Amino acid sequence: MKLKDARHLSAKAQEALRYRVVNAVESGMSKSEAARVFNVSRTAVHNWTKVVASSGATSLKARKRGPRASSRLLPHQAATAVRLMEQKCPDALGLPLGLTH
């Protein structure tokens, strides 16, 4: 049987694991022992305790994962990019290869 690491857990389960690890370290468990007990890396334990010390426990909350829902370009920038791609040759725009439809 292949063991799964914490990356395969749901976002809520990962959040709960982070809280449990930090609470264990704050209760006196060493970071190395916490890493071993909870099956996470020592670096992760160190980073979680460090972020809690600087930003508080709310920094361990799960966040939305995945790509952004919106474009990174402003609407006028997107329109300009589309217009340039439709009107110009890729070589004229300095692109290394041709664009296909």
N, C-alpha and C positions, 0 to 999 in steps of 0.2 A: 504494500500500500504506500502510495506516494503522499507525503505530508504537504499540505498547502501552507503558505505563509500568510501573513496578515493582509497582503495586497489582494487576496482572493475573497476577503470578507466584504460585506456590504458597508456602505459609508457609515451607517449608524453603529454597526458592530465595531468598526475601526475607531470611531469616536469613543465608544465605551471602553475599548481596550486602552486607548491613550489615557483616559481618566484613571483607570485601574492601575496602570503602570506608574503614573505620576503620584497617585495617592500612596502606593507602596513605597516609592522612593522617599516621599515626604514623611512616611511613618518610620523610616529608619533602614529600609532595605537598601543595599548598595546598588548602584546602577548596573554593575556587572551581573549581580544576582537577579535583578529584575529582568534584565535582558534574557537570561537563561530560563527563568521561571515562565515568562510570558511568551517566549519564543520569538523575540524581536531583536534587532541589532542594538548594540551598545550605542551606536551613533544616534539611532532613533530615540532611545531613552534620553540621551544627553540633550538632543535638540528639543524634545518635548518639555523637559524640566527647565531648560533655558528659556523657552518661549513663555512658559507659565510664570517664571520669575520676573520676566520683563513686561509681559502684556496681560497677565492674569489667566485664569482657567478658561475663560470664554474663548481664548485663542485655539483651544483644542477641538472646538465644535466642527462638525462635518460641514463642508461647503459644497456647492454645486460643482459637479465634475463634468468634464467634456468641453467641447468647443463653445465659443460664445454664440448666443442666439442671433446676434446682429452682426452686420458687417463692420469691419474696422475702418472702412472708408466713409467719409461724409457723402451724402447723396450726390453733390455736385462733382466730387472726386471720382465716384464710381461712374457717373455719366461721361465724364471726360475720358476715363480709361477705356470704356466701351467704344466711344466714338473714335479714339485714336486707333484702337485695334481693328475697327471696321474699315477705316479710311487709309491706313498706312500699311506698308509692307513691314514685316518683322525686322528686316535688316535696317530700315530707316529708323526704327525705334530703338535699335541697339539690342534687340533680343537675339539670343544665340541660336534659336531654332524656329521653325514655322509653327504657327498656331492652326489647329484643325477645328472644324465645326463639330 
